[in-house]
Amino acid sequence: MKIFRRYSARKREKAMHFVENRINYFNKFYNFEINRIVIKNQSSRWGSCSSRKNLNFNYKIIYLRPALADYLIVHELCHLGELNHSKRFWDLVRKTIPDFVEINKELRRTPIKLI
């Protein structure tokens, strides 16, 4: 059974508020410079980070359980320090999400289209 959720300004605002609050919390540990945060309606990505220090998140982040949403936010935030998936990147993630391996596996099993 598919659940269809309509993308709306209200959901985008709710997602932005959520993401900004969690980024403010986690960035106290990292102190990365952020250029812009954008909420999008994407069909294949939960989030991304650009070399211009822009963080992008799928609005459906508001439907994830808190541990998955926090991991997603920290993952993209840590790309501001390391724009790759090197050991240094994962060491940054581990700083605030010590069980990131298990959470990452769960997030990969969570299809965006069914949320």
GUPAMI-309064 format. One record per residue: chain; x, y, z of N, C-alpha, C, O in turn. Coordinates in Angstrom, 1 decimal, padded with zeros to 4 digits. Layout:
N
+------+--------+--------+--------+--------+--------+--------+--------+--------+--------+--------+--------+--------+
! unit !    n.u !    n.v !    n.w !   ca.u !   ca.v !   ca.w !    c.u !    c.v !    c.w !    o.u !    o.v !    o.w !
+------+--------+--------+--------+--------+--------+--------+--------+--------+--------+--------+--------+--------+
!    A !      X !      Y !      Z !      X !      Y !      Z !      X !      Y !      Z !      X !      Y !      Z !
...
+------+--------+--------+--------+--------+--------+--------+--------+--------+--------+--------+--------+--------+
END
This chain:
115
+------+--------+--------+--------+--------+--------+--------+--------+--------+--------+--------+--------+--------+
! unit !    n.u !    n.v !    n.w !   ca.u !   ca.v !   ca.w !    c.u !    c.v !    c.w !    o.u !    o.v !    o.w !
+------+--------+--------+--------+--------+--------+--------+--------+--------+--------+--------+--------+--------+
!    A !  000.8 ! -001.2 !  000.0 !  000.0 !  000.0 !  000.0 !  000.9 !  001.2 !  000.0 !  001.7 !  001.4 !  000.9 !
!    A !  000.7 !  002.1 ! -001.0 !  001.5 !  003.3 ! -001.1 !  000.7 !  004.4 ! -000.3 ! -000.5 !  004.5 ! -000.3 !
!    A !  001.5 !  005.3 !  000.4 !  001.0 !  006.4 !  001.0 !  001.4 !  007.6 !  000.2 !  002.6 !  007.9 !  000.1 !
!    A !  000.5 !  008.4 ! -000.3 !  000.8 !  009.6 ! -001.0 !  000.7 !  010.8 ! -000.1 ! -000.3 !  011.1 !  000.5 !
!    A !  001.7 !  011.6 ! -000.1 !  001.8 !  012.8 !  000.7 !  001.9 !  014.0 ! -000.3 !  002.8 !  014.0 ! -001.1 !
!    A !  001.1 !  015.0 ! -000.1 !  001.2 !  016.2 ! -001.0 !  002.2 !  017.1 ! -000.4 !  002.3 !  017.4 !  000.7 !
!    A !  003.1 !  017.6 ! -001.3 !  004.1 !  018.6 ! -001.0 !  003.4 !  019.9 ! -000.9 !  002.7 !  020.3 ! -001.9 !
!    A !  003.6 !  020.6 !  000.2 !  002.9 !  021.9 !  000.4 !  003.9 !  022.9 !  001.1 !  004.9 !  022.5 !  001.6 !
!    A !  003.5 !  024.2 !  001.0 !  004.3 !  025.2 !  001.7 !  004.3 !  024.9 !  003.2 !  005.4 !  025.2 !  003.8 !
!    A !  003.2 !  024.5 !  003.7 !  003.2 !  024.2 !  005.1 !  004.1 !  023.1 !  005.5 !  004.8 !  023.2 !  006.5 !
!    A !  004.2 !  022.0 !  004.7 !  005.2 !  020.9 !  005.0 !  006.6 !  021.4 !  004.8 !  007.5 !  021.0 !  005.6 !
!    A !  006.8 !  022.2 !  003.8 !  008.2 !  022.7 !  003.6 !  008.6 !  023.6 !  004.8 !  009.8 !  023.5 !  005.3 !
!    A !  007.7 !  024.4 !  005.3 !  008.0 !  025.3 !  006.4 !  008.3 !  024.4 !  007.7 !  009.2 !  024.7 !  008.5 !
!    A !  007.4 !  023.4 !  007.9 !  007.6 !  022.5 !  009.0 !  009.0 !  021.8 !  009.0 !  009.7 !  021.7 !  010.0 !
!    A !  009.3 !  021.3 !  007.8 !  010.6 !  020.7 !  007.6 !  011.8 !  021.7 !  007.8 !  012.8 !  021.3 !  008.4 !
!    A !  011.6 !  022.9 !  007.3 !  012.7 !  023.9 !  007.5 !  012.9 !  024.2 !  009.0 !  014.0 !  024.3 !  009.5 !
!    A !  011.8 !  024.4 !  009.7 !  011.9 !  024.6 !  011.1 !  012.6 !  023.5 !  011.9 !  013.5 !  023.7 !  012.7 !
!    A !  012.2 !  022.3 !  011.5 !  012.8 !  021.1 !  012.1 !  014.3 !  021.0 !  011.8 !  015.1 !  020.8 !  012.8 !
!    A !  014.6 !  021.1 !  010.6 !  016.0 !  021.0 !  010.1 !  016.9 !  022.1 !  010.8 !  018.0 !  021.8 !  011.3 !
!    A !  016.4 !  023.3 !  010.7 !  017.2 !  024.4 !  011.3 !  017.4 !  024.2 !  012.8 !  018.6 !  024.4 !  013.3 !
!    A !  016.4 !  023.7 !  013.5 !  016.6 !  023.5 !  015.0 !  017.7 !  022.4 !  015.2 !  018.5 !  022.5 !  016.1 !
!    A !  017.6 !  021.3 !  014.5 !  018.5 !  020.2 !  014.7 !  019.9 !  020.6 !  014.2 !  020.9 !  020.2 !  014.8 !
!    A !  020.0 !  021.4 !  013.1 !  021.4 !  021.8 !  012.7 !  022.0 !  022.7 !  013.7 !  023.2 !  022.6 !  014.0 !
!    A !  021.2 !  023.6 !  014.3 !  021.7 !  024.5 !  015.3 !  022.2 !  023.7 !  016.5 !  023.2 !  024.1 !  017.1 !
!    A !  021.5 !  022.7 !  016.9 !  021.9 !  021.8 !  018.0 !  023.2 !  021.1 !  017.6 !  024.2 !  021.2 !  018.4 !
!    A !  023.3 !  020.4 !  016.5 !  024.5 !  019.6 !  016.2 !  025.7 !  020.5 !  015.8 !  026.8 !  020.1 !  016.0 !
!    A !  025.4 !  021.6 !  015.2 !  026.6 !  022.5 !  014.8 !  027.3 !  023.1 !  015.9 !  028.4 !  023.7 !  015.8 !
!    A !  026.7 !  023.0 !  017.1 !  027.5 !  023.4 !  018.3 !  028.7 !  022.6 !  018.6 !  029.7 !  023.0 !  019.2 !
!    A !  028.6 !  021.3 !  018.1 !  029.7 !  020.4 !  018.2 !  030.8 !  020.6 !  017.1 !  031.9 !  020.2 !  017.2 !
!    A !  030.3 !  021.1 !  015.9 !  031.2 !  021.2 !  014.8 !  031.6 !  022.6 !  014.4 !  032.7 !  022.8 !  013.9 !
!    A !  030.7 !  023.5 !  014.6 !  031.0 !  024.9 !  014.2 !  031.4 !  025.1 !  012.7 !  032.3 !  025.8 !  012.4 !
!    A !  030.6 !  024.4 !  011.8 !  030.8 !  024.6 !  010.4 !  030.1 !  025.8 !  009.9 !  029.0 !  026.2 !  010.5 !
!    A !  030.6 !  026.4 !  008.9 !  030.0 !  027.6 !  008.3 !  029.0 !  027.0 !  007.2 !  029.3 !  026.2 !  006.4 !
!    A !  027.7 !  027.5 !  007.3 !  026.7 !  027.1 !  006.4 !  026.2 !  028.3 !  005.6 !  026.0 !  029.4 !  006.1 !
!    A !  026.2 !  028.1 !  004.3 !  025.7 !  029.2 !  003.4 !  024.2 !  029.3 !  003.4 !  023.6 !  030.3 !  003.7 !
!    A !  023.6 !  028.1 !  003.0 !  022.1 !  028.1 !  002.8 !  021.6 !  026.7 !  003.2 !  022.2 !  025.7 !  002.9 !
!    A !  020.3 !  026.7 !  003.6 !  019.6 !  025.5 !  003.9 !  018.4 !  025.5 !  003.0 !  017.6 !  026.5 !  003.0 !
!    A !  018.2 !  024.4 !  002.2 !  017.0 !  024.4 !  001.3 !  016.3 !  023.1 !  001.5 !  016.8 !  022.0 !  001.7 !
!    A !  014.9 !  023.2 !  001.5 !  014.1 !  022.1 !  001.6 !  013.5 !  021.8 !  000.2 !  013.0 !  022.7 ! -000.4 !
!    A !  013.6 !  020.6 ! -000.2 !  013.2 !  020.2 ! -001.6 !  012.2 !  019.1 ! -001.6 !  012.0 !  018.4 ! -000.5 !
!    A !  011.5 !  018.8 ! -002.7 !  010.7 !  017.7 ! -002.9 !  011.4 !  016.8 ! -003.9 !  011.3 !  017.0 ! -005.1 !
!    A !  012.2 !  015.8 ! -003.4 !  013.0 !  015.0 ! -004.3 !  012.4 !  013.6 ! -004.2 !  011.9 !  013.1 ! -003.2 !
!    A !  012.6 !  012.8 ! -005.3 !  012.1 !  011.5 ! -005.3 !  013.2 !  010.4 ! -005.0 !  012.9 !  009.3 ! -004.8 !
!    A !  014.5 !  010.8 ! -005.1 !  015.5 !  009.8 ! -004.9 !  016.6 !  010.2 ! -003.9 !  017.5 !  009.4 ! -003.7 !
!    A !  016.5 !  011.4 ! -003.2 !  017.6 !  011.7 ! -002.3 !  017.0 !  012.2 ! -001.0 !  015.9 !  012.9 ! -001.0 !
!    A !  017.6 !  011.9 !  000.1 !  017.2 !  012.4 !  001.4 !  017.9 !  013.8 !  001.7 !  017.3 !  014.6 !  002.3 !
!    A !  019.1 !  013.9 !  001.1 !  019.8 !  015.2 !  001.4 !  021.0 !  015.3 !  000.5 !  021.4 !  014.3 ! -000.1 !
!    A !  021.6 !  016.5 !  000.5 !  022.9 !  016.7 ! -000.2 !  023.6 !  017.9 !  000.4 !  023.0 !  018.7 !  001.1 !
!    A !  024.9 !  018.0 !  000.1 !  025.7 !  019.1 !  000.5 !  026.5 !  019.6 ! -000.7 !  027.1 !  018.7 ! -001.4 !
!    A !  026.6 !  020.9 ! -001.0 !  027.4 !  021.3 ! -002.1 !  028.7 !  021.9 ! -001.6 !  028.9 !  022.3 ! -000.5 !
!    A !  029.6 !  022.1 ! -002.6 !  030.9 !  022.7 ! -002.3 !  030.7 !  024.2 ! -001.9 !  031.6 !  024.8 ! -001.3 !
!    A !  029.6 !  024.8 ! -002.2 !  029.3 !  026.2 ! -001.8 !  028.7 !  026.3 ! -000.4 !  028.2 !  027.3 !  000.0 !
!    A !  028.7 !  025.1 !  000.3 !  028.2 !  025.1 !  001.7 !  026.7 !  025.2 !  001.9 !  026.2 !  025.7 !  002.9 !
!    A !  026.0 !  024.7 !  000.8 !  024.6 !  024.7 !  000.8 !  024.1 !  023.3 !  001.3 !  024.7 !  022.3 !  000.8 !
!    A !  023.2 !  023.2 !  002.2 !  022.7 !  021.9 !  002.6 !  021.2 !  021.8 !  002.1 !  020.4 !  022.7 !  002.3 !
!    A !  020.9 !  020.7 !  001.5 !  019.6 !  020.4 !  000.9 !  019.0 !  019.2 !  001.6 !  019.7 !  018.2 !  001.8 !
!    A !  017.7 !  019.3 !  001.9 !  017.1 !  018.2 !  002.6 !  015.7 !  018.0 !  001.9 !  015.0 !  018.9 !  001.5 !
!    A !  015.3 !  016.7 !  001.9 !  014.0 !  016.3 !  001.4 !  013.0 !  016.7 !  002.5 !  013.2 !  016.4 !  003.6 !
!    A !  011.9 !  017.3 !  002.1 !  010.8 !  017.6 !  003.1 !  010.3 !  016.4 !  003.8 !  009.8 !  016.6 !  004.9 !
!    A !  010.4 !  015.2 !  003.3 !  009.9 !  014.0 !  003.9 !  010.7 !  013.7 !  005.2 !  010.4 !  012.7 !  005.8 !
!    A !  011.8 !  014.4 !  005.5 !  012.6 !  014.2 !  006.7 !  011.7 !  014.3 !  007.9 !  012.0 !  013.6 !  008.9 !
!    A !  010.6 !  015.0 !  007.8 !  009.7 !  015.2 !  009.0 !  008.9 !  013.9 !  009.3 !  008.3 !  013.8 !  010.3 !
!    A !  008.9 !  012.9 !  008.4 !  008.2 !  011.7 !  008.6 !  009.1 !  010.5 !  009.1 !  008.7 !  009.5 !  009.4 !
!    A !  010.5 !  010.8 !  009.1 !  011.4 !  009.8 !  009.6 !  011.4 !  009.8 !  011.2 !  011.0 !  010.8 !  011.8 !
!    A !  011.7 !  008.6 !  011.7 !  011.9 !  008.6 !  013.2 !  013.1 !  009.5 !  013.5 !  014.0 !  009.6 !  012.7 !
!    A !  013.1 !  010.1 !  014.7 !  014.1 !  011.1 !  015.1 !  015.5 !  010.6 !  014.9 !  016.3 !  011.4 !  014.5 !
!    A !  015.9 !  009.4 !  015.2 !  017.3 !  008.9 !  015.1 !  017.7 !  009.0 !  013.6 !  018.8 !  009.3 !  013.3 !
!    A !  016.8 !  008.6 !  012.7 !  017.1 !  008.6 !  011.3 !  017.3 !  010.1 !  010.8 !  018.2 !  010.4 !  010.0 !
!    A !  016.4 !  011.0 !  011.2 !  016.4 !  012.4 !  010.8 !  017.7 !  013.0 !  011.3 !  018.4 !  013.7 !  010.6 !
!    A !  018.0 !  012.7 !  012.6 !  019.3 !  013.3 !  013.2 !  020.5 !  012.8 !  012.4 !  021.4 !  013.6 !  012.1 !
!    A !  020.5 !  011.5 !  012.1 !  021.7 !  011.0 !  011.3 !  021.8 !  011.7 !  010.0 !  022.9 !  012.1 !  009.6 !
!    A !  020.7 !  011.8 !  009.3 !  020.7 !  012.5 !  008.0 !  021.2 !  013.9 !  008.1 !  022.0 !  014.3 !  007.2 !
!    A !  020.8 !  014.6 !  009.1 !  021.2 !  016.0 !  009.3 !  022.7 !  016.1 !  009.6 !  023.4 !  016.9 !  009.0 !
!    A !  023.2 !  015.2 !  010.5 !  024.6 !  015.2 !  010.8 !  025.4 !  014.8 !  009.6 !  026.5 !  015.3 !  009.4 !
!    A !  024.9 !  013.8 !  008.9 !  025.7 !  013.3 !  007.7 !  025.9 !  014.5 !  006.7 !  027.1 !  014.7 !  006.3 !
!    A !  024.9 !  015.2 !  006.4 !  025.1 !  016.3 !  005.5 !  025.9 !  017.5 !  006.1 !  026.7 !  018.1 !  005.4 !
!    A !  025.7 !  017.7 !  007.4 !  026.5 !  018.7 !  008.1 !  027.9 !  018.4 !  008.0 !  028.8 !  019.3 !  007.8 !
!    A !  028.3 !  017.1 !  008.2 !  029.7 !  016.7 !  008.3 !  030.3 !  016.9 !  006.9 !  031.6 !  016.9 !  006.8 !
!    A !  029.5 !  016.9 !  005.8 !  030.1 !  017.1 !  004.5 !  030.7 !  018.5 !  004.4 !  031.4 !  018.8 !  003.4 !
!    A !  030.3 !  019.4 !  005.2 !  030.9 !  020.7 !  005.2 !  032.3 !  020.7 !  005.6 !  033.1 !  021.6 !  005.3 !
!    A !  032.7 !  019.7 !  006.4 !  034.1 !  019.5 !  006.8 !  034.8 !  018.6 !  005.9 !  036.0 !  018.8 !  005.7 !
!    A !  034.2 !  017.6 !  005.4 !  034.8 !  016.6 !  004.4 !  033.8 !  016.3 !  003.3 !  032.7 !  015.7 !  003.6 !
!    A !  034.1 !  016.8 !  002.1 !  033.2 !  016.5 !  001.0 !  033.4 !  015.2 !  000.3 !  033.5 !  015.1 ! -000.9 !
!    A !  033.4 !  014.1 !  001.2 !  033.6 !  012.8 !  000.7 !  033.2 !  011.8 !  001.8 !  032.6 !  012.3 !  002.8 !
!    A !  033.4 !  010.6 !  001.6 !  033.1 !  009.6 !  002.6 !  034.4 !  008.9 !  003.1 !  034.4 !  007.6 !  003.2 !
!    A !  035.4 !  009.7 !  003.4 !  036.6 !  009.1 !  003.9 !  036.5 !  008.8 !  005.4 !  035.5 !  009.0 !  006.0 !
!    A !  037.6 !  008.2 !  005.9 !  037.6 !  007.9 !  007.3 !  037.4 !  009.1 !  008.2 !  036.7 !  009.1 !  009.2 !
!    A !  038.0 !  010.2 !  007.7 !  037.9 !  011.5 !  008.5 !  036.4 !  011.9 !  008.5 !  036.0 !  012.5 !  009.5 !
!    A !  035.7 !  011.8 !  007.4 !  034.3 !  012.1 !  007.4 !  033.5 !  011.3 !  008.4 !  032.8 !  011.8 !  009.2 !
!    A !  033.7 !  010.0 !  008.4 !  033.0 !  009.1 !  009.3 !  033.4 !  009.3 !  010.8 !  032.5 !  009.2 !  011.7 !
!    A !  034.6 !  009.8 !  011.0 !  035.0 !  010.1 !  012.3 !  034.2 !  011.4 !  012.8 !  033.9 !  011.5 !  014.0 !
!    A !  034.0 !  012.3 !  011.9 !  033.2 !  013.5 !  012.2 !  031.7 !  013.1 !  012.6 !  031.2 !  013.5 !  013.6 !
!    A !  031.1 !  012.2 !  011.8 !  029.8 !  011.7 !  012.0 !  029.7 !  011.0 !  013.4 !  028.8 !  011.2 !  014.2 !
!    A !  030.7 !  010.2 !  013.7 !  030.8 !  009.4 !  014.9 !  030.8 !  010.3 !  016.1 !  030.4 !  009.9 !  017.2 !
!    A !  031.3 !  011.5 !  016.0 !  031.4 !  012.4 !  017.1 !  030.0 !  012.7 !  017.8 !  030.0 !  012.8 !  019.0 !
!    A !  029.0 !  012.7 !  017.0 !  027.6 !  013.0 !  017.6 !  026.6 !  011.8 !  017.4 !  025.6 !  011.8 !  018.0 !
!    A !  026.9 !  010.9 !  016.4 !  026.1 !  009.8 !  016.1 !  026.9 !  008.5 !  016.2 !  027.3 !  007.9 !  015.2 !
!    A !  027.2 !  008.0 !  017.4 !  028.2 !  006.9 !  017.6 !  027.7 !  005.6 !  016.9 !  028.5 !  004.8 !  016.5 !
!    A !  026.4 !  005.4 !  016.8 !  025.8 !  004.2 !  016.2 !  025.4 !  004.4 !  014.8 !  024.4 !  003.9 !  014.3 !
!    A !  026.1 !  005.3 !  014.1 !  025.8 !  005.7 !  012.7 !  025.7 !  004.5 !  011.7 !  024.9 !  004.6 !  010.7 !
!    A !  026.5 !  003.5 !  011.9 !  026.5 !  002.4 !  011.0 !  025.1 !  001.7 !  010.9 !  024.6 !  001.5 !  009.8 !
!    A !  024.5 !  001.4 !  012.0 !  023.2 !  000.8 !  012.1 !  022.1 !  001.7 !  011.6 !  021.2 !  001.3 !  010.8 !
!    A !  022.2 !  003.0 !  011.9 !  021.2 !  003.9 !  011.5 !  021.3 !  004.1 !  010.0 !  020.3 !  004.3 !  009.3 !
!    A !  022.5 !  004.2 !  009.4 !  022.7 !  004.4 !  008.0 !  022.1 !  003.2 !  007.3 !  021.4 !  003.4 !  006.2 !
!    A !  022.2 !  002.0 !  007.8 !  021.6 !  000.8 !  007.1 !  020.1 !  000.9 !  007.1 !  019.5 !  000.6 !  006.1 !
!    A !  019.6 !  001.3 !  008.3 !  018.1 !  001.5 !  008.3 !  017.6 !  002.6 !  007.4 !  016.6 !  002.4 !  006.7 !
!    A !  018.3 !  003.7 !  007.3 !  017.9 !  004.8 !  006.4 !  017.9 !  004.3 !  004.9 !  017.1 !  004.6 !  004.1 !
!    A !  019.0 !  003.5 !  004.6 !  019.1 !  003.0 !  003.2 !  017.9 !  002.0 !  002.9 !  017.6 !  001.9 !  001.7 !
!    A !  017.3 !  001.4 !  003.9 !  016.2 !  000.5 !  003.7 !  014.9 !  001.3 !  003.7 !  013.8 !  000.6 !  003.5 !
!    A !  014.9 !  002.6 !  003.9 !  013.7 !  003.4 !  004.0 !  013.5 !  004.1 !  002.6 !  014.1 !  005.1 !  002.4 !
!    A !  012.6 !  003.6 !  001.8 !  012.4 !  004.2 !  000.5 !  011.6 !  005.5 !  000.6 !  010.6 !  005.6 !  001.2 !
!    A !  012.2 !  006.5 ! -000.1 !  011.6 !  007.8 ! -000.1 !  010.2 !  007.8 ! -000.7 !  009.3 !  008.5 ! -000.2 !
!    A !  010.0 !  007.1 ! -001.7 !  008.7 !  007.1 ! -002.5 !  007.6 !  006.6 ! -001.6 !  006.4 !  006.9 ! -001.9 !
!    A !  007.8 !  005.7 ! -000.6 !  006.7 !  005.2 !  000.2 !  006.4 !  006.0 !  001.4 !  005.5 !  005.7 !  002.1 !
!    A !  007.2 !  007.0 !  001.6 !  006.9 !  007.9 !  002.8 !  006.1 !  009.0 !  002.3 !  005.7 !  009.9 !  003.2 !
+------+--------+--------+--------+--------+--------+--------+--------+--------+--------+--------+--------+--------+
END
